[in-house]
Amino acid sequence: MSVAVFCFSMYSIDMIDYRKLEAFCKVYELQSFSRAGKDLFLSQPTISAHVSALESELNVPLLDRMGRTVLPTEAGTILYKYAKKAFSALDAARAEIAQLHDEIAGEIIIGGSTIPAHYLLPRVMAKYMLKNTNVDVSLKVADSEAVIQMLSQGELSVGVVGAFENDPELTFIPIVDDELVVIASPSYASIKEPLSAETLAEHSWVMRERGSGTRKTFANALAEHNVDIRSLPSVVQVESTNAVIQFVKAGMGLSITSKLAVSAEVERGDLVILPVSNMKLKRQFFCVYHNRRHYFPAIHSFIQFLKDETRSMRVDSGAVHD
């Protein structure tokens, strides 16, 4: 199969072989001929031959071989950009053809913020993939802000996040309620009086990064009491829930996270949940998708499946129950 492409300035070509283009794109993405070969189930010499043939056809170097490092040339970056558009068009054609037969098939790229990605989506995705074996599903994990940005840029099919953004191009569907809790090492177990928004600054804090939905919910709850989250003494800022748990267990300070994420540690006695008064530490997880993208049956079916599976879920005693 061949992919029709373009003219680049003084270089012109009518048709480029699909396999050569696929090999080039994989080397471009992985910056390695050997890793590209493993990913495509081809030998390294075959990958090298495909790329070399492509460079000969275009009469321009596409990649700079610098020992074990492979870097794209300016021409290589241009070709990659248009090749990805060509592959997207082919994927859309395949999905549209499959749609004629009411077949749910194709690729779904899901973006999940930390808590949904680790404690909600694996179960839902596993059930969906068992039911729809012709769908290739992958998961990218990032903070809520990054997931929303990737959706806006068309890099994801759908997202599940713990923060809401007022973006007219995106649809946010609430799917599951979540409870945030203040956690500490067992050395803080003697604290019996509920903490308040005004007394939180008396303790050191392990903070999530600025794009985190957990941090945003916490900041909003503090703001209702005229407390700036930046006024809390932060000893370290981390980019994952697991890092939060490990730092808190080590006695670095207090932190806030989803009750879902710490149920096992609390049950074992590795962490304690401190009582908090006069603060709303509830939030929702949202299914998010782009209004302007044309979604094929596989993505529509996953969104509906996600809504159905989470409709009766609730957060209770640190676990998700049906």
C-alpha positions in Angstrom: 0.0 0.0 0.0 1.2 3.5 -0.8 0.5 6.9 0.8 0.2 9.9 -1.4 2.2 12.8 -0.1 3.3 16.3 -1.1 6.1 18.4 -2.6 8.6 19.8 -0.2 10.1 23.0 -1.7 12.5 21.7 -4.3 12.0 18.0 -3.6 9.0 16.3 -5.3 7.6 12.8 -5.1 4.3 11.3 -6.2 4.0 8.3 -4.0 5.8 6.9 -0.9 5.7 3.3 0.2 3.7 2.9 3.4 6.1 0.5 5.1 9.1 2.9 4.5 7.1 5.8 5.9 6.0 3.8 8.9 9.6 2.7 9.6 10.8 6.3 9.4 8.1 7.6 11.7 8.8 4.9 14.3 12.6 5.8 14.3 11.7 9.5 14.5 9.5 8.8 17.6 11.8 6.4 19.4 15.1 8.0 18.2 16.4 4.5 17.7 16.6 2.1 14.8 16.8 -1.0 17.0 13.8 0.1 19.2 11.8 0.9 16.0 12.6 -2.6 14.7 11.4 -4.3 17.9 8.2 -2.2 17.9 7.4 -3.0 14.2 8.6 -6.7 14.5 11.3 -6.0 11.9 15.1 -6.4 11.9 17.2 -3.3 12.4 18.8 -3.7 9.0 15.3 -3.7 7.4 14.4 -0.5 9.3 17.7 1.1 8.2 17.1 0.0 4.6 13.5 1.5 4.6 14.8 4.8 5.9 17.7 4.9 3.5 15.5 4.2 0.6 13.1 6.9 1.6 16.0 9.4 1.9 17.2 8.3 -1.6 13.7 8.8 -3.1 13.4 12.3 -1.5 17.1 13.1 -2.2 17.5 14.6 1.3 18.7 13.3 4.6 15.9 12.7 7.1 17.8 11.6 10.2 21.2 12.4 11.6 22.9 9.2 12.9 25.1 10.3 15.8 26.4 7.1 17.3 23.5 5.6 19.3 21.6 8.8 19.0 19.2 9.5 16.1 18.0 13.1 15.6 15.7 14.3 12.8 16.8 16.9 10.2 14.6 19.8 9.3 13.3 17.8 6.3 12.7 14.8 8.6 10.5 16.9 10.9 8.5 18.2 7.9 8.0 14.7 6.6 7.0 13.3 10.0 4.3 16.0 10.4 2.7 15.2 7.1 3.1 11.5 7.5 1.1 11.6 10.8 -1.6 13.4 9.0 -1.6 10.7 6.3 -1.8 7.9 8.8 -4.6 9.7 10.7 -6.5 9.9 7.4 -6.0 6.2 6.7 -7.2 5.3 10.3 -10.3 7.5 9.8 -11.0 5.7 6.5 -10.7 2.3 8.1 -13.0 3.3 11.0 -15.5 4.8 8.6 -15.5 1.7 6.5 -15.9 -0.5 9.6 -18.8 1.8 10.6 -20.7 0.7 7.4 -20.8 -2.7 8.9 -21.7 -1.5 12.4 -18.4 -2.9 13.6 -16.7 -1.5 16.7 -13.1 -1.4 15.8 -10.1 0.9 15.7 -7.9 2.7 18.2 -8.9 4.6 21.4 -6.3 6.7 23.2 -7.5 7.5 26.8 -5.9 10.1 29.0 -6.3 9.7 32.7 -5.2 11.9 35.6 -3.4 10.1 38.4 -6.2 8.9 40.6 -8.6 7.7 37.8 -5.7 6.2 35.9 -4.7 4.0 38.8 -7.9 3.4 40.7 -10.8 3.6 38.3 -9.8 3.2 34.6 -8.0 -0.2 34.7 -11.2 -2.0 35.8 -13.4 -0.2 33.3 -10.9 -0.6 30.5 -10.3 -4.3 31.2 -14.1 -5.0 31.0 -14.4 -3.0 27.8 -11.5 -4.7 26.1 -12.8 -8.2 26.9 -16.1 -7.2 25.3 -14.7 -5.4 22.3 -11.7 -7.4 21.1 -11.3 -5.5 17.8 -10.5 -2.2 19.6 -6.9 -1.2 20.5 -7.1 0.7 23.7 -4.1 2.6 25.3 -3.8 4.8 28.4 -1.7 7.9 28.9 -1.3 9.1 32.5 -0.7 12.8 33.3 -2.1 15.4 35.6 -5.6 16.8 34.9 -4.3 20.0 33.3 -2.0 18.0 30.9 -4.8 15.6 30.0 -7.2 18.5 29.2 -4.5 20.1 27.1 -3.8 16.9 25.1 -7.6 16.6 24.4 -7.7 20.2 23.2 -4.8 19.5 20.8 -6.4 16.3 19.5 -3.8 13.9 21.0 -6.4 11.9 22.9 -9.7 10.3 22.1 -11.2 10.8 25.6 -10.0 11.8 29.1 -11.0 11.1 32.7 -9.9 13.9 35.0 -10.5 15.3 38.5 -10.8 18.9 37.5 -13.3 20.9 35.5 -12.3 23.6 32.9 -14.7 26.0 31.3 -13.8 25.3 27.7 -16.5 25.6 25.1 -14.8 23.1 22.9 -14.8 20.3 25.5 -17.6 18.4 27.1 -17.2 17.4 30.8 -19.5 14.7 32.0 -19.5 14.0 35.8 -19.1 10.2 36.4 -17.9 9.5 39.9 -17.8 11.4 43.2 -14.5 11.5 45.1 -13.5 12.4 48.7 -10.2 14.1 49.5 -8.6 13.5 52.9 -5.7 15.0 54.8 -3.1 12.3 55.4 -0.2 12.1 57.8 2.3 9.6 59.2 1.3 7.7 62.4 3.3 10.2 64.4 0.5 12.6 63.9 -2.1 10.2 65.3 -2.3 12.2 68.5 -4.0 15.1 66.7 -7.7 14.6 67.7 -9.1 18.1 67.2 -10.2 18.7 63.6 -7.9 20.9 61.5 -9.4 24.0 60.0 -8.5 26.0 56.9 -7.0 28.6 59.2 -4.7 26.2 61.1 -3.4 24.2 58.2 -0.4 26.6 57.8 0.9 25.4 61.2 2.1 22.2 59.5 4.5 21.3 56.7 3.0 20.1 53.5 3.9 17.7 50.7 2.2 19.3 47.6 1.1 18.0 44.3 2.2 20.0 41.2 0.2 23.0 39.9 -1.6 21.0 37.1 -3.0 18.5 39.5 -6.8 18.2 39.9 -6.3 17.3 43.6 -4.3 20.5 44.2 -6.9 22.6 42.4 -9.7 21.2 44.5 -7.7 21.8 47.7 -6.9 25.4 46.6 -10.5 26.1 45.8 -11.6 24.8 49.3 -9.0 27.0 51.0 -9.9 30.0 48.9 -13.5 29.8 50.3 -11.9 30.6 53.7 -9.6 33.3 52.2 -6.6 31.1 52.6 -4.1 31.0 49.7 -2.7 27.5 49.2 0.7 29.1 48.6 0.7 30.2 52.3 1.0 26.6 53.4 4.7 25.7 54.1 5.6 23.3 51.3 8.6 21.1 51.9 8.4 19.3 48.6 6.3 19.3 45.4 5.8 16.0 43.6 4.0 14.8 40.5 2.4 11.6 41.5 0.1 10.2 44.2 2.6 7.5 45.0 5.3 10.0 45.7 2.9 11.9 48.0 2.3 8.7 50.0 6.0 7.9 50.3 7.0 11.4 51.5 4.1 11.5 54.0 4.9 8.0 55.3 8.5 9.3 55.8 7.2 12.0 58.1 7.9 15.0 55.8 4.5 16.6 56.5 0.9 16.5 55.8 -0.7 16.1 52.3 -4.1 15.8 50.7 -5.2 13.1 48.3 -8.1 10.9 47.2 -9.4 8.5 49.9 -9.3 5.9 47.2 -5.5 6.1 46.9 -4.7 5.6 50.6 -7.2 3.0 51.8 -4.7 0.2 51.9 -2.1 2.3 53.8 -4.6 3.5 56.3 -5.9 0.0 56.9 -2.3 -1.2 57.5 -1.6 1.7 59.9 1.1 3.2 57.6 -0.9 6.4 57.3 -3.6 8.2 59.3 -6.4 10.4 58.1 -6.7 13.6 60.1 -10.1 15.1 60.8 -10.8 18.4 59.0 -13.6 20.8 59.8 -15.4 23.6 57.8 -13.9 22.6 54.4 -15.5 21.1 51.4 -13.1 18.4 50.2 -15.4 16.7 47.7 -15.0 16.6 44.0 -16.0 14.7 40.9 -14.2 12.8 38.2 -15.2 13.8 34.7 -15.3 12.1 31.3 -14.0 14.6 28.8 -14.2 14.7 25.0 -13.7 17.3 22.3 -16.9 18.7 20.7 -15.4 19.2 17.3 -13.8 15.9 16.7 -15.6 13.3 14.6 -15.7 10.2 16.7 -16.2 6.7 15.3 -18.2 3.9 16.8 -15.4 2.6 19.1 -15.0 5.9 20.9 -18.7 6.4 21.2 -19.1 2.9 22.6 -16.3 3.5 25.1 -17.8 6.7 26.4 -21.2 5.1 26.8 -19.6 2.1 28.5 -17.7 4.3 30.9 -20.9 6.2 31.8 -22.8 2.9 32.3 -20.0 1.3 34.4 -19.6 4.4 36.7 -23.3 5.3 37.0 -23.8 3.4 40.2 -20.3 3.8 41.6 -19.8 5.7 44.9 -16.9 6.3 47.1 -17.5 4.7 50.5 -15.0 3.9 53.2 -12.0 4.3 50.9 -13.2 2.0 48.1 -15.2 2.2 44.9 -18.3 0.0 45.1 -21.1 -0.8 42.6 
